[in-house]
Amino acid sequence: MPIKNVTVRVPAKVNLQLSVGPREEDGFHNLVSVFQAISIFDEVTLSLGQPKSGVTVSITGEQTHGVPADANNLAAQAAALMAEEYDIEIDAHIEIKKSIPVAGGMAGGSADAAATIVAIDYLYSLGMSREEMADIAAKLGSDVPFMLNGGTAIGTGHGDQLTSALSRGTYHWVLALSTHGLSTPAVYAECDRLRTGLEIVEPQTNEALMQALLAADAESVGAHLINDLQPAACSLRPALRLVLDVGQEYGALGALVSGSGPTVAFLVADEEAGLDLTVALTSSGVVGSVVRAYGPVAGAKVIS
């Protein structure tokens, strides 16, 4: 009996390093990004529809606000690209159960696109290699290739040229979520504005961070977290500075705005420290909501 539906689970990410080079003539920036996939998951279910019904999208879960349920959704764009690249008719419904915050710097849309690629490969028996999936993913956005594999990885170029990072240990995170997202293009534009007149060099991998990951030294990892977009995110959303200060005051090993924000990620020593910080942040009144997670975890994976 042919398979009629498939569900793929896909994680969120945090950036342990996000170093941004000067603005290029094409408007983009060269990046060095150290990604870690963490245990906050979306589930994407593809169900075959009637012939000629096309692709439809529905959104459920706890993070639905602002997620498009039409062709603008990155999952729908992934389906359209797969149909074009493999010359197949895709008539399917995509249900996205969202737990990853929207426009939160945690690659929620990219995660759903990666899950859709995996789901279509499975449902239509395309037999794609991970390299072929990554080629499709890179056309959809710089974070999408990483979401296929997860783990811990270094992204260069626009963030989509990936190499696995030599990383050991499990890392515990506390994430302060905002009720309203930040536009990634707006954050990059603000970054460029803040840098006006400054000489910006090409980004390099932070070797101290990489050594700390290899040694499974969470304290040293916390000391070397870096995000060049953080000043811009804080400029657009000044309250983020207070969130960062409160978390560090209550014992976080390190803190940074994740990606383009506004999620603030705090690295903590262990699960107990994560519970303590969660309580402190929640009672401080400076954050909308707080969740705990660990990493690294695997990327997009068929679960049913």
N, C-alpha and C positions, 0 to 999 in steps of 0.2 A: 504493500500500500504506500503511495507517495506521501512524503511529509508535507503537511499543510501549514505548519507554523513552527517557529523556532524562537527561543528567548536567549538573548546574549546579555551577560552582565559585564559592566565596564566601570572602572574606577575614576575617581577624581585625581587631580595632581596638585602638588605644591612645587614651587621653584625654590630650590636651596640656593641657587645662584641665578641671577638674571642680569647679565652685563650687556649694555646696549651701546653699540658703536655709533659713529656719526650718521646723520641722515644722508642717504645716498640720493643720486639724481632721480632714481625711480620712486623716491618717497619712502622706501623701506630702510631698515637698519640691519646691519649685521649683528648677530647675537651670539653670546655663549650662554646657554641655559643648562643648568643641572636640574633635571626633573626627578621627582619621586612620586610614584603612584601610591595613593593612600586609600584606606578602607571606607570610603563613602562611595556608594555605587548607584548608578542608574541601571535600569533593566529595559532593554529594547526588545519588543516582541514583533516579529513580522508574520503576518497571516496572509496566505494567498487569497486574492479576491477573484471576482468574476472577470473573464476576459474583457479587455477594453475598459475596465473600471479605473485604471490608472493607479496612482499612489495617493493614499490619504494618510493623515496623521492625526493622532489624538494624544493628549497630554494628561497624565494622572500623577498622583503622588503629592509630596509636601512642598515642592519647589516649582510650582506651575506658573507663577506670576510672570508675565512678560515673555513667555515662551511661545513662538508662533506655531500654530497648528495648520500650516499651509506650506506652499512651495518654498517659502523663505526659511523654513527650518533646515538646519544643516544636514539632518538625517535624510530629508526629502531630496536635498541636493546631492547627497551621496548616492541615493537610489537612481537619480537621473543620470549621474555620471557613469555609474556601473552599467546602466542600460545602454548608454552610448558606446562605452568602451568595449563591451562584450556583445553588442548587437542583439540584445534580448528585450522582449516585452516584459516589463515588470508591472504586474497588476497585484498590488498588495496594500494592506493596511499596516501602518507602523504605529504601535502604541508605545509611548515612552513614559515609563514610571520614573519620575524624577526625584532624586534625593540630593543631587549635586546642585549647589546654588547657581542661579542664573546670573550671568555677567558679574561673576564673583572672583575672576582670576584663577579659577580651578578647572578650566577647560571642559565645562559641562556640555556645551554644544559640540565641541570637538570629540568628546567621549561618545556622544550619541551617533556621530557620523562614523566613527571607527566601528562601533557596534553594528551599525547598519551594513557596512562592508562585509563584516564577518558573517552576519545573518544571511545576506544575499548569496554569498559564496556557498553557504551551507544549504540553503533552501533550493537553490538552482543548480547545485552539484557542479560548480565551476572548477573545483580543484585548484584554486589559486594558491600560489606560494606566498609566504609572508612578504617577500620582496615585491611581488606583484601587488599585494594589498597596500604596501607602503607607498608604491608609486601612485596609486589612486589617491591614497590619503593625503599625500603632499600637495595634490592639486586642490584640495578642499581647505587647507589651512595648516599653519606651521606646527600646531600642537597635535594634529590628528595622527601622524605616524607614531608618535610616542604612545598614544592611547591603545594602539594595537597590542603592544608588547608589555607595557608597564614596567615594573621594576624600578631601577635607578639608571638614568642614562644622561649622557651629555649631548646637547643639541647645538649645532653650529650653523653657519649660513643664516637663514631666517629662522633657525631653530628646528628645522626639519631634517637636517643631516645628522643622523643619530649614531652614536657609539655607546655600547654598554659601559657603565661605570663600575669599577672594581669597588664594591661596597659590601660590607658585612654588618650583621646585627639588625635589630628591629628598632625603629624610632617611633616615639610616642608624641602625638600632636594634639593640641587643643586649638580649635578654630573658632574665631569670633566672626560671626556672620553679620552682614548688614541687610537691612530690609530693602535697600535700593542699590542696584548695580552701578557699575561705572563703565562707560564706553571705552573700549580698548583704543580706538583711534583718537579719542579725546585725550586719553592719558599720554599717548605718544606725542601728540601735538603739544601738550603742556610740558613734557620732558624737553622737547626741542626748544620751546620758548624759554624755559629756565636755563638752558645751556647756551643761549645766544651770546656770541662773543668769546666763548670758551673753546679751547682746543681739546677735542675729544679724540682719544686714541682708539684703535681697533681693540675689541674685547679679547681677553685671554681667560682660559680656565684658571680658577683659583686653586693653586696646587695645595695650599694648606687645607682647604675644604676636602680635596680628593684624598689626601693622606688621612684626614680624620675619618672619612667614610671607610677607608680600607682598614683602619684600626678599630672600627666600631666604637669610636670615642664620641659619644653623644655630646659631651660638654664642649669638646673642640669643634664639632659640627655647629653647635649653637653659636659659638663665638665667631664663626666665619660665614654665617648666612649673609647674603648680600642681594639687593635688588635695586638696580639703577632707576627703576620706575617709581620707587617708593616716594621720593620727594614730590614727584608730579601727582601721584595719587593723593598724597597728604595735602598738597596745594589745592586740589579740587575738592577734597573732603577733609577739612582740618580736624574733624573729630577723630580721625584715625590716629593722630598723634597721641591723644589721650588714651585710646585703647592700647596702643603699643606701650605707653608708660605704665599703665596699670598692670598689664601682664608681666612686664619685667620686674615691677615692684613686688609681685607675688611669686617670684621664684622661677620664672621661665629661664631655661638655659640660653635661649635666643628667640628673637621675634623678627618678623618681617611681613610686609604686605605681600600676599601671594600674587605673582604675575602682575597684571594691571589693576588688581584690587577689585573691590574693597575688602575682601576677606583678609583677616590678619591671622597668620599662622604662628603659633607658639610651640617651640620644641621643649619638651619636658623630660625629666630623667627616667620616669617609669609611669606605670599605670596609676599608682597612688598619687604621685605628684600631679598627674593629669586631672584626677578627681578633685584635688585641692584647688587647682587653678580654675577649674570649671566653676566650682562653688564661688570662688572669689570674684571672677569676672561676672557671673550671673548676679551676684548681690551688689556689685559696684554700680549697676544701672547704666553703664556706658556702652553696652553692646545689645544688639537686638536678640540674638540667640547664640548659644555656644554648643559645639559638638566635639566629640573626641574621636580620634582615628589613630591608626598605626600604619606604618609602611616599612619597606616597600611591599606591594602586592602585585599580582599578575595583571596583565591588561585584558582586553576584550575576550570573553570566553563564553562559548555555548554552554548553557546550564540546563536547558530542557528543549 
